[in-house]
Amino acid sequence: MTALHLPAPAPPRAVLFGFPPVGKRWPGAVRAALALGIPASIVAALGYHQQALTVAIGAFAVLYGEGKAYRARWKVVTIAAVALAGSAWFGALVGRPVHRAIAEGHTHFLLLWVVVAMTTVGLAAAYAADALRLGPPGGFFFILATEIGSLIAGSGMPPAEIAGWGAVGGASSLIVSMSGLLRDPRAPERAAVAAAGSAVDAYATADRSSATAPRARHLASLKLQAAWHCLDDGGLLDGSRERRRHRSDHPLVGQLGATQVRLSAALSADPTVDPDSDLDDIRPLVPMPRPGIRYRLVRSLHPNSHAWTAALRLLVACLIAGTVAVAIGSKRPDWAVIAAALVLHQGPDRIMGTYRGVHRIVGTALGLLLFAALYELDPTGLWLILLLAALQFMVEMLVARNYGIAVVFITPLALLMGGSATLAASPASAMGERLVETAVGVCVALAVLWTVDRRSHRRILRWVDGRVAQLIAATARRLDGAPAGAPAVLELRRDLEFELAGSAMAGVDAAHNDPAWTAPRWPAHSELHHLGYDVLGGLWALPPDGRPDTATTAQWSRRLNALAEARARM
């Protein structure tokens, strides 16, 4: 099996110390800084200094709209803003009586209620983000909003007021996020198409013998799919959302189509692509739209889904980390919960999760030194708000390039956002507690990552490949009595493409975590993947009222039966 080109995780040096190019990040970073800085400055100027920091909760909503077409962006940012304000309200509702009781002399073990509240929000956010395949920033900021709401409520601000000021920040996020609409309504689509073109050109000109060539190929595929989805969200594809045979005559659609043809040609000419093991299968066809939200959420309500496993691990790690922190006498167990959630909230495989944990520990230690220097400046009022905006800008500039360096700025941002509750303590005490709690959270998260359901990647791969096989069979059966453009067939095609993407991700996770187990199963996994795209490609080439010939569907069935027999023997 040594001839197989199994996906391999990036080497530690590249992940821990690398600083790869990720395209133009500064526009999004500026929007993130302005969404926080503008409303907080106005609120502070009106004399509401404590409330100005609370506004920052809703300002995180701007991050969820980045890269999306304006037609879809306003919905995403609005939903994120409401959810962030709701998370802060929930955290405040739980935290207020807890902090009041502790101040009156009751046991600090009451802080476990805050741990449970943060874990509950984290569980829901991690599941939803994974099931919907939202990508970064995932569900982390909802956990952070719960923490901040709990902390601010401890200083006496009512939960409803906290949620209200968070909503002000959310409104600012919406305005800032949509600010470019009048200047260039198609700016996100142009940026997505340009990013896809740059990624494809980088792969096409890459040295095939270099270790970075497979990653360049994978990045080109991801950027291409993201650009198609952006054009779809922007309404640039003709027909109904399920019909993709006909394209719009918009120049961006033609440009992206040409980019896809270039990638397909580059893959065909790449001698390192092994058809028996590689999953990159890009053809010059427009992808189907993503299934609806309900489908994606319900689909993942299964113990073998990736979202279920990611949420389970986060649940266990956050509860244990918070409980350990309370047991050792910490006054801020929320830091341990946050650290654990940061490692696990996007459901990384064990290798990449371990890298992330190392980044978190080292970045936090360096970030605490930066916090100490900033604390000596005694930032208050407008200066504190400008400092928070600058830190937010740096985080957005760096987080996609090197997470460890980004954490250097995330740490003082989180500490300073704690407001008076953090700054009232001595900097040495705050730094020491932060480091200890971060270490507890990261260590617990890594222990959970390597021990809890440690063979989940096997179940996930079998499950999602089984779903692909079922959809191929169902599509072939449906074509006996319906044409390629029938609504029922279009729905099956849409679901099949979605599951094929999940199959590819599950295969990569299995190869990273368990290459010895994955290697003998990889040829069948790869063949199933290619069969699925053969079905999609064959149907896409047909007119809406056309049907594949019986020889073609018979061949699909034979290949599927052979794969079922091969999988049964393993």
Secondary structure, 3 states (H helix, E strand, C coil): CCCCCCCCCCCHHHHHHCCCCCCCCHHHHHHHHHHHHHHHHHHHHCCCHHHHHHHHHHHHHHHHHCCCCHHHHHHHHHHHHHHHHHHHHHHHHHHHHHHHHHHCCCCHHHHHHHHHHHHHHHHHHHHHHHHCCCCCCCCHHHHHHHHHHHHHHCCCCCHHHHHHHHHHHHHHHHHHHCCCCCCCCCHHHHHHHHHHHHHHHHHHCCCCCCCCHHHHHHHHHHHHHHHHHHHHHCCCCCCCCCCCCCCCCCHHHHHHHHHHHHHHHHHHCCCCCCCCCCCCCCCCCCCCCCCCHHHHHHHCCCCCCHHHHHHHHHHHHHHHHHHHHHHCCCCCHHHHHHHHHHHHCCCCCHHHHHHHHHHHHHHHHHHHHHHHHHHHCCCCHHHHHHHHHHHHHHHHHHCCCCHHHHHHHHHHHHHHHCCHHHHCCCHHHHHHHHHHHHHHHHHHHHHHHHHCCCCHHHHHHHHHHHHHHHHHHHHHHHCCCCCCCCHHHHHHHHHHHHHHHHHHHHHHHHHHHCHHHHHHHHHHHHHHHHHHHHHHHHHHCCCCCCCCCHHHHHHHHHHHHHHHHHHHCC
